[in-house]
Amino acid sequence: MTVFTLEQFSLAGKVAVVTGGTGVLGGAIARGFAAAGARVAILGRRAQKAEETTRRILDAGGEAMPLPADVLDVGSLLAARQQLLERYGRVDILLNAAGGNMPGATIVGDLTFFNMQPADFERVVQLNLTGTLLPTQIFGEPMAAQGSGVIINVSSMAAQRTLTRVLGYGAAKAAIDNFTRWLAVELALKYGEGLRVNAIAPGFFIGEQNRSLLLNPDGSNTPRGQAILDHTPMRRYGEPEDLIGTAIWLASDASRFVTGVVVPVDGGFSAFSGI
């Protein structure tokens, strides 16, 4: 029988790849992984941003490397994998945090369901779903070869609850939930118990893309922002650091018998009926 200790939460010696690591949420989790002992590769399209995030980790005493790549470009992902393996020799953790919404698939104002262009819908699905699929194929392959590894996808409340406006984003994140469960079964059955796949579903966090939708210029809530807080029992937006504990738990041996789940980190939003 294994005796539980806090060491099970340690990521010491692990190699973690964080796609979207230059963003607010991905960057926070990347810093959390490094603080837990992981060697972290910051994968993002903008090389300068990847270097800036890497520098923050290094300045804090962690170990990290920039890994410029586009999650929708197989060639750049393969090159990034080669660079990573040449330096660290393995991949233990993949966090798929790249994604986001797009105006063309957001039903608001003059844009209706009936005049939305299918190409815009496809673009937001591609960014979120294909942008999770491709890194998982490329960085998951060495995990399968070594017989161990953890993949953590980033879902959304839009996958679990019907949210107005975000048609494309909600559909893409719902697909990620299904993909998470499917892949968890596939990898465990074919490659063994050492491979696990889970997802985190953040509640409402203020980021670059949604700030103007949730907050007025003076910092007060917009009507949509207030409606969200009215349906969040904790009555606040999430802070990026709120995701770190869950991510470390899922990435570590502390969750070694957990696979195929989507964990909400939402202040109770998904549990509350509004009554």
C-alpha positions as CSV (number, residue, x, y, z in Angstrom):
1,M,0.0,0.0,0.0
2,T,1.3,3.4,-1.0
3,V,1.4,5.9,1.9
4,F,0.1,9.3,0.9
5,T,2.5,12.2,1.2
6,L,2.6,15.8,-0.2
7,E,5.4,14.6,-2.4
8,Q,2.8,13.1,-4.7
9,F,2.0,16.7,-5.7
10,S,5.6,17.4,-6.7
11,L,6.4,17.8,-10.4
12,A,10.2,17.6,-9.8
13,G,12.0,16.2,-12.8
14,K,9.0,16.3,-15.0
15,V,9.0,18.0,-18.4
16,A,5.9,20.0,-19.2
17,V,4.8,21.6,-22.5
18,V,2.2,24.4,-22.2
19,T,0.5,25.5,-25.4
20,G,-0.9,29.0,-25.1
21,G,1.8,29.5,-22.5
22,T,2.1,33.1,-23.4
23,G,-1.6,33.8,-22.4
24,V,-3.0,34.9,-19.1
25,L,-4.3,31.5,-18.0
26,G,-1.7,29.3,-19.7
27,G,1.1,31.5,-18.4
28,A,-0.2,31.3,-14.8
29,I,-0.3,27.5,-14.9
30,A,3.1,27.3,-16.6
31,R,4.6,29.3,-13.7
32,G,2.7,27.0,-11.2
33,F,4.2,23.9,-12.9
34,A,7.7,25.4,-12.6
35,A,7.2,26.3,-8.9
36,A,6.2,22.6,-8.4
37,G,9.5,21.6,-9.9
38,A,8.7,20.9,-13.6
39,R,10.9,22.0,-16.5
40,V,8.5,24.0,-18.6
41,A,8.4,24.6,-22.3
42,I,6.4,27.7,-23.3
43,L,4.8,27.1,-26.6
44,G,3.2,30.0,-28.5
45,R,3.2,31.6,-31.9
46,R,4.9,34.8,-30.7
47,A,8.5,34.1,-30.0
48,Q,9.0,37.3,-28.0
49,K,6.1,36.5,-25.7
50,A,7.4,32.9,-25.2
51,E,10.7,34.3,-24.2
52,E,9.1,36.8,-21.8
53,T,7.2,34.1,-20.0
54,T,10.3,32.0,-19.9
55,R,12.2,34.8,-18.4
56,R,9.6,35.3,-15.6
57,I,10.0,31.6,-14.7
58,L,13.8,31.8,-14.7
59,D,13.8,34.9,-12.6
60,A,11.7,33.1,-10.1
61,G,14.2,30.3,-9.8
62,G,12.4,27.8,-12.1
63,E,13.6,26.1,-15.2
64,A,12.0,26.8,-18.6
65,M,12.6,27.2,-22.3
66,P,10.7,29.1,-25.0
67,L,9.2,26.9,-27.7
68,P,7.9,29.1,-30.6
69,A,5.3,27.1,-32.6
70,D,1.8,27.4,-34.1
71,V,-0.7,24.8,-32.7
72,L,-2.3,24.6,-36.2
73,D,1.0,24.0,-38.0
74,V,2.2,20.4,-37.9
75,G,5.6,21.3,-39.2
76,S,6.3,23.9,-36.5
77,L,5.0,21.5,-33.9
78,L,7.3,18.7,-35.1
79,A,10.3,21.1,-35.0
80,A,9.3,22.2,-31.5
81,R,9.1,18.6,-30.3
82,Q,12.5,17.8,-31.8
83,Q,14.0,20.9,-30.0
84,L,12.3,19.8,-26.7
85,L,13.5,16.2,-26.9
86,E,17.1,17.3,-27.8
87,R,17.2,19.3,-24.6
88,Y,15.2,17.2,-22.1
89,G,14.8,13.8,-23.7
90,R,11.2,13.2,-22.8
91,V,7.7,14.7,-22.4
92,D,5.7,14.1,-19.2
93,I,3.0,16.7,-19.2
94,L,1.1,18.5,-22.0
95,L,-1.3,21.4,-21.1
96,N,-3.4,22.5,-24.1
97,A,-4.2,26.1,-23.2
98,A,-4.2,27.5,-26.7
99,G,-7.5,28.7,-28.0
100,G,-10.0,31.5,-27.9
101,N,-13.1,33.0,-29.4
102,M,-13.6,34.9,-32.6
103,P,-16.1,37.6,-33.4
104,G,-17.4,36.0,-36.6
105,A,-18.8,33.0,-34.7
106,T,-20.3,35.2,-31.9
107,I,-24.0,35.9,-32.3
108,V,-24.5,39.5,-31.2
109,G,-25.8,42.7,-32.8
110,D,-26.4,42.4,-36.5
111,L,-24.8,39.0,-36.7
112,T,-27.5,36.3,-36.4
113,F,-27.4,32.6,-36.5
114,F,-28.8,32.8,-40.1
115,N,-26.2,35.2,-41.5
116,M,-23.2,33.8,-39.7
117,Q,-20.6,32.6,-42.2
118,P,-19.8,28.9,-41.9
119,A,-16.1,29.7,-42.5
120,D,-16.0,31.8,-39.3
121,F,-17.6,29.0,-37.4
122,E,-15.0,26.6,-38.8
123,R,-12.1,28.9,-37.9
124,V,-13.0,29.1,-34.2
125,V,-13.6,25.3,-34.0
126,Q,-10.2,24.8,-35.7
127,L,-8.4,27.1,-33.3
128,N,-9.8,25.4,-30.2
129,L,-10.4,21.8,-31.3
130,T,-7.8,21.2,-33.9
131,G,-5.4,23.4,-31.9
132,T,-5.8,20.8,-29.1
133,L,-5.8,17.7,-31.4
134,L,-2.5,18.4,-33.2
135,P,-0.3,19.2,-30.2
136,T,-1.8,16.1,-28.5
137,Q,-0.8,13.9,-31.4
138,I,2.7,15.3,-31.6
139,F,3.6,15.6,-28.0
140,G,1.5,12.6,-26.9
141,E,3.4,10.2,-29.2
142,P,6.6,10.2,-27.1
143,M,4.4,9.8,-24.0
144,A,2.9,6.6,-25.5
145,A,6.4,5.4,-26.4
146,Q,7.6,5.9,-22.8
147,G,4.4,4.5,-21.3
148,S,3.6,7.5,-19.1
149,G,2.4,11.0,-19.4
150,V,-0.4,13.4,-18.6
151,I,-2.5,15.5,-21.0
152,I,-4.6,18.3,-19.6
153,N,-7.0,20.1,-21.9
154,V,-8.7,23.4,-21.3
155,S,-12.5,23.3,-21.6
156,S,-15.0,26.1,-20.6
157,M,-18.3,26.7,-19.0
158,A,-19.6,27.2,-22.5
159,A,-19.2,23.4,-23.0
160,Q,-21.3,22.6,-20.0
161,R,-24.0,25.3,-19.8
162,T,-25.7,27.0,-22.7
163,L,-24.2,30.5,-23.0
164,T,-25.8,33.0,-25.3
165,R,-23.6,34.5,-28.2
166,V,-20.6,32.1,-28.1
167,L,-21.9,29.6,-30.7
168,G,-18.6,28.6,-32.3
169,Y,-16.6,28.7,-29.1
170,G,-19.2,26.7,-27.1
171,A,-19.4,24.0,-29.8
172,A,-15.6,23.7,-30.0
173,K,-15.2,23.4,-26.2
174,A,-18.0,20.8,-26.0
175,A,-16.1,18.8,-28.6
176,I,-12.9,19.1,-26.4
177,D,-14.9,17.6,-23.5
178,N,-15.8,14.6,-25.6
179,F,-12.3,14.4,-27.0
180,T,-10.9,14.4,-23.5
181,R,-13.0,11.4,-22.5
182,W,-12.4,9.5,-25.7
183,L,-8.7,9.9,-25.6
184,A,-8.5,9.0,-21.9
185,V,-10.1,5.6,-22.7
186,E,-8.0,5.1,-25.9
187,L,-4.7,5.7,-24.2
188,A,-5.4,3.7,-21.1
189,L,-6.7,0.7,-23.0
190,K,-3.9,0.7,-25.6
191,Y,-0.9,2.1,-23.9
192,G,-1.5,1.4,-20.2
193,E,-2.4,3.1,-17.0
194,G,0.5,5.4,-17.1
195,L,-1.2,7.7,-19.6
196,R,-4.0,9.9,-18.4
197,V,-6.1,12.6,-20.0
198,N,-8.3,15.1,-18.2
199,A,-9.5,18.7,-18.6
200,I,-10.1,21.8,-16.6
201,A,-13.2,23.9,-17.2
202,P,-12.5,27.5,-16.1
203,G,-15.4,29.6,-15.0
204,F,-15.2,33.3,-15.9
205,F,-11.8,34.9,-15.8
206,I,-11.0,38.4,-17.1
207,G,-8.7,38.2,-20.1
208,E,-7.7,40.2,-23.2
209,Q,-10.6,38.8,-25.3
210,N,-13.5,39.3,-22.9
211,R,-12.5,42.3,-20.7
212,S,-14.7,44.7,-22.7
213,L,-17.6,42.3,-22.6
214,L,-17.5,41.9,-18.8
215,L,-16.2,45.2,-17.5
216,N,-16.9,48.8,-18.3
217,P,-14.0,51.3,-18.7
218,D,-14.5,52.4,-15.1
219,G,-14.1,48.8,-13.9
220,S,-17.8,48.2,-13.1
221,N,-19.6,45.2,-14.5
222,T,-21.4,45.3,-17.8
223,P,-24.9,43.8,-17.8
224,R,-23.4,40.5,-19.1
225,G,-20.7,40.6,-16.4
226,Q,-23.2,41.3,-13.7
227,A,-25.4,38.4,-14.9
228,I,-22.4,36.1,-14.7
229,L,-21.6,37.1,-11.1
230,D,-25.3,36.8,-10.2
231,H,-25.0,33.1,-11.2
232,T,-21.6,32.6,-9.5
233,P,-22.1,31.7,-5.8
234,M,-18.7,33.0,-4.9
235,R,-19.7,36.4,-6.5
236,R,-16.4,37.1,-8.2
237,Y,-14.4,36.4,-11.3
238,G,-11.7,33.9,-11.3
239,E,-8.1,34.9,-10.9
240,P,-5.4,33.0,-13.0
241,E,-3.8,31.6,-9.9
242,D,-7.1,29.9,-9.0
243,L,-6.3,27.3,-11.8
244,I,-2.8,26.3,-10.6
245,G,-3.8,23.9,-7.8
246,T,-6.1,21.9,-10.0
247,A,-3.6,21.8,-12.8
248,I,-0.8,20.6,-10.5
249,W,-3.1,17.9,-9.0
250,L,-4.0,16.6,-12.4
251,A,-0.4,16.7,-13.6
252,S,1.0,14.9,-10.6
253,D,0.9,11.5,-9.1
254,A,-1.7,12.7,-6.6
255,S,-4.3,12.1,-9.3
256,R,-2.8,8.9,-10.7
257,F,-6.2,7.1,-10.7
258,V,-8.0,10.0,-12.3
259,T,-8.6,10.0,-16.1
260,G,-11.4,11.2,-18.4
261,V,-12.8,13.9,-16.2
262,V,-13.5,17.6,-16.7
263,V,-12.9,19.5,-13.5
264,P,-14.8,22.9,-13.2
265,V,-12.9,25.7,-11.5
266,D,-15.8,28.2,-11.6
267,G,-16.7,29.5,-8.2
268,G,-19.8,27.3,-8.2
269,F,-21.3,28.6,-11.5
270,S,-21.9,25.1,-12.9
271,A,-23.6,24.0,-9.7
272,F,-26.0,27.0,-9.3
273,S,-29.5,27.0,-10.9
274,G,-29.9,30.7,-10.1
275,I,-32.6,30.0,-7.5
